[in-house]
């Protein structure tokens, strides 16, 4: 359990941050990262501690938010909840919590404005630099569509016999007048008898099935593929190339993300300074609860 400058931190906050960091890493790398859990845990604790230090500093610099500032924001929040069906009784019970959230948010806005000197806009150069840096995020993957025949590997037939049969089907498919669709319908072991795999995006280049699929040309029949306890043959029926969204089409999103990054940078710089004089401890949860 973390304690930052004497303030105990909800362990759930660290756990949620840890889960987010780990999930993002696994999605990015397309692998399970359990062996990196200690690294993710340390990163989560640091991220949470930094956020608490920044919130504490915002409250120190802006201890009081006036009613004139809070009231319009509170009305906006209540109106929004009402639009989504919240009852007056529920809103009244949550009023103090909403006021606290609004105050904390406004303190943070004031702190960011102070740190940036009021320069919270993004220049064209900054937006373009952000776009170039994150261009892969705006690139839709290549896609391929194929017909597919599958033979299961099981105890009924020796793997070598199944492989030999698939090689025979491939030779048949390579004949000039071959109808691969009929071969698939006749031979597939799929219980659903599905033979058209539809459009598959190229998301996993290390996946053996996709690596073969996307190495083929349209109309080409694959070699025999071993994947997930079965043997496969595929024939490409369509290909779509990867495309990158033009900058002008996503400019608003790029601008928002560029501004958000500028704000994160100034807050991170502040957190690094605050850490120098901060007291950040790991304490025993059960002992703290007993106290």
C-alpha positions in Angstrom: 0.0 0.0 0.0 1.4 3.4 -0.9 1.5 6.5 1.3 2.4 9.8 -0.3 3.3 12.6 2.0 1.2 11.0 4.7 -1.8 10.4 2.4 -2.8 6.7 2.1 -3.6 5.6 -1.5 -6.4 3.3 -2.3 -4.8 -0.1 -3.4 -7.4 -0.4 -6.1 -6.0 2.6 -7.8 -2.6 1.0 -8.1 -4.2 -2.3 -9.2 -6.3 -0.6 -11.9 -3.2 1.3 -13.2 -1.2 -2.0 -13.2 -3.8 -3.8 -15.2 -4.0 -1.0 -17.8 -0.2 -0.8 -18.2 0.1 -4.6 -18.6 -2.9 -4.8 -21.0 -1.4 -2.0 -23.2 2.0 -3.8 -23.3 0.4 -7.2 -24.2 -1.7 -5.6 -27.0 1.3 -3.7 -28.4 3.6 -6.8 -28.3 1.0 -9.4 -29.1 2.4 -11.6 -26.3 1.7 -12.4 -22.7 4.0 -10.4 -20.4 3.6 -12.1 -17.0 7.3 -12.2 -16.5 7.3 -8.4 -16.6 4.7 -8.0 -13.8 7.3 -6.6 -11.3 8.3 -4.0 -13.9 4.6 -3.1 -14.5 3.9 -3.0 -10.8 6.8 -0.5 -10.2 5.6 1.6 -13.1 2.0 1.6 -11.8 3.1 2.7 -8.3 5.3 5.5 -9.7 2.4 6.7 -12.0 -0.1 6.7 -9.1 2.4 8.4 -6.8 3.1 11.1 -9.4 -0.6 11.8 -9.9 -1.1 12.2 -6.1 1.9 14.5 -5.9 0.4 16.7 -8.7 -3.0 16.7 -7.1 -1.5 17.7 -3.7 0.4 20.5 -5.4 -2.7 21.7 -7.2 -4.6 21.8 -3.9 -1.7 23.6 -2.2 -1.6 26.3 -4.9 -5.3 26.7 -5.3 -6.9 25.7 -2.0 -10.2 27.4 -2.6 -12.3 27.3 -5.7 -15.1 30.0 -5.6 -18.8 29.2 -5.8 -19.1 31.4 -8.9 -16.7 28.9 -10.6 -18.2 25.7 -9.3 -21.9 26.5 -9.7 -22.1 26.6 -13.6 -20.0 23.4 -13.8 -22.2 21.6 -11.3 -25.3 22.6 -13.3 -23.7 21.2 -16.5 -22.9 17.9 -14.7 -26.3 17.6 -13.2 -28.0 18.3 -16.6 -25.8 15.7 -18.3 -26.7 13.1 -15.7 -30.4 14.0 -16.0 -30.2 13.5 -19.8 -29.0 9.9 -19.1 -31.9 9.2 -16.7 -30.4 9.9 -13.3 -33.0 10.7 -10.6 -33.0 13.9 -8.5 -32.7 11.8 -5.4 -29.5 10.1 -6.7 -28.0 13.4 -7.8 -28.8 15.1 -4.5 -27.0 12.2 -2.7 -24.0 12.6 -4.9 -23.9 16.4 -4.9 -21.0 16.7 -2.5 -19.0 14.2 -4.4 -19.7 16.0 -7.7 -18.6 19.3 -6.1 -15.4 17.7 -5.0 -14.7 16.3 -8.5 -15.4 19.7 -10.1 -13.1 21.5 -7.6 -10.3 19.0 -8.2 -10.6 19.3 -12.0 -10.6 23.1 -11.8 -7.5 23.1 -9.6 -5.8 20.9 -12.2 -6.8 23.2 -15.0 -5.5 26.2 -13.2 -2.2 24.4 -12.4 -1.8 23.4 -16.1 -2.5 27.0 -17.2 0.1 28.2 -14.7 2.7 25.6 -15.8 2.2 26.3 -19.5 2.0 30.0 -19.2 -1.4 29.9 -20.8 0.1 28.4 -24.0 -2.2 25.3 -24.3 -2.7 25.4 -28.0 -0.8 23.3 -30.6 1.1 24.7 -33.5 1.0 23.3 -37.0 4.6 22.1 -36.6 3.7 20.3 -33.3 0.7 18.6 -34.9 2.6 17.5 -37.9 5.4 16.1 -35.7 2.9 14.2 -33.6 1.3 12.8 -36.7 4.7 11.6 -38.1 5.6 10.1 -34.7 2.3 8.2 -34.4 1.6 7.5 -38.1 1.4 3.7 -37.5 -1.6 4.3 -35.3 -3.5 5.8 -38.2 -2.6 3.1 -40.7 -5.3 0.5 -41.4 -3.7 -2.9 -41.9 -3.6 -4.8 -45.1 -6.5 -7.3 -45.4 -6.8 -10.6 -47.2 -9.8 -12.8 -48.1 -9.4 -16.5 -48.8 -11.0 -19.9 -49.3 -9.9 -22.5 -46.8 -9.8 -26.2 -46.4 -8.8 -27.8 -43.1 -7.9 -31.3 -42.0 -7.7 -32.1 -38.3 -4.8 -33.8 -36.7 -6.2 -36.5 -34.4 -5.7 -40.1 -33.2 -7.7 -41.6 -36.1 -5.0 -41.0 -38.7 -1.3 -40.6 -38.5 -0.1 -37.0 -39.1 2.0 -38.2 -42.0 -1.2 -39.6 -43.7 -3.1 -36.4 -43.1 -0.2 -34.4 -44.5 0.0 -36.6 -47.6 -3.7 -36.1 -48.2 -3.4 -32.4 -48.0 -0.5 -32.5 -50.5 -2.8 -34.4 -52.8 -5.4 -31.7 -52.5 -2.9 -29.0 -53.2 -1.8 -30.8 -56.3 -5.4 -31.0 -57.4 -6.0 -27.3 -56.6 -3.0 -26.3 -58.7 -4.5 -27.8 -61.8 -5.5 -25.3 -64.4 -9.2 -26.2 -64.4 -9.4 -26.8 -60.6 -12.4 -25.5 -58.6 -10.9 -24.7 -55.2 -14.2 -23.8 -53.7 -15.6 -27.3 -54.5 -12.5 -28.9 -53.1 -13.0 -27.0 -49.8 -16.7 -27.9 -49.6 -15.9 -31.6 -50.3 -12.8 -32.0 -48.0 -12.9 -29.6 -45.1 -13.1 -31.1 -41.6 -14.7 -27.9 -40.2 -18.0 -28.9 -38.4 -19.5 -25.6 -39.6 -18.4 -26.3 -43.2 -17.2 -22.7 -43.4 -14.8 -22.3 -46.2 -14.7 -18.5 -46.8 -12.7 -16.9 -44.1 -13.8 -13.4 -45.0 -11.5 -10.3 -44.7 -8.7 -10.9 -42.2 -6.6 -7.9 -41.1 -2.8 -8.3 -40.9 -2.5 -7.8 -37.2 -0.2 -10.6 -36.2 2.9 -11.0 -38.4 4.4 -13.6 -36.1 1.2 -15.8 -36.4 2.2 -18.7 -38.7 -1.2 -18.7 -40.5 -1.2 -14.9 -41.1 2.4 -14.9 -42.2 1.7 -17.3 -45.0 -1.7 -15.8 -45.8 -0.1 -12.3 -46.4 2.9 -13.7 -48.3 0.6 -14.9 -51.1 -0.6 -13.1 -54.3 -4.3 -13.0 -55.3 -5.4 -16.3 -56.8 -2.4 -18.2 -55.3 -2.8 -21.5 -53.4 -0.7 -21.8 -50.2 1.6 -24.6 -49.2 0.3 -26.9 -46.5 0.2 -24.9 -43.2 0.4 -26.5 -39.8 -1.5 -24.4 -37.3 -3.5 -25.2 -34.1 -3.6 -29.0 -34.3 -4.7 -29.0 -37.9 -3.4 -28.7 -41.5 -4.7 -26.0 -43.8 -4.7 -24.9 -47.4 -5.8 -21.5 -48.5 -6.4 -19.7 -51.7 -6.4 -15.9 -51.9 -9.6 -14.4 -53.3 -9.0 -10.8 -52.5 -6.3 -8.4 -51.2 -6.5 -4.9 -49.8 -3.4 -2.8 -49.2 -2.6 -1.0 -46.0 -3.8 2.7 -46.0 -2.8 5.7 -43.9 -5.4 8.2 -42.9 -4.6 11.6 -44.5 -3.6 14.2 -41.9 -6.3 16.6 -42.9 -9.0 14.0 -42.2 -7.9 13.5 -38.6 -6.5 17.0 -37.8 -9.0 17.6 -34.9 -8.0 14.4 -33.1 -4.3 15.1 -33.8 -4.6 18.6 -32.3 -6.3 17.2 -29.2 -3.7 14.5 -28.7 -0.9 17.0 -29.2 -2.3 19.3 -26.6 -2.8 16.5 -24.2 0.8 15.4 -24.6 2.0 18.9 -23.9 0.0 19.0 -20.7 1.3 15.6 -19.7 4.9 16.7 -20.2 4.6 19.8 -18.0 2.9 17.7 -15.3 5.6 15.0 -15.5 8.3 17.7 -15.2 6.5 19.0 -12.1 6.1 15.5 -10.6 9.9 14.9 -11.0 10.6 18.1 -9.1 8.0 17.3 -6.4 9.5 13.8 -5.9 12.8 15.4 -4.7 11.2 16.5 -1.4 8.3 14.0 -1.2 7.9 11.1 1.2 6.7 8.1 -0.7 6.4 4.9 1.3 5.2 1.3 0.9 3.3 0.4 4.1 1.5 -2.7 5.3 -2.2 -2.5 4.4 -3.4 -4.6 7.4 -1.4 -2.5 9.9 -2.7 0.7 8.5 -6.3 -0.5 8.8 -5.7 -1.5 12.4 -4.5 2.0 13.2 
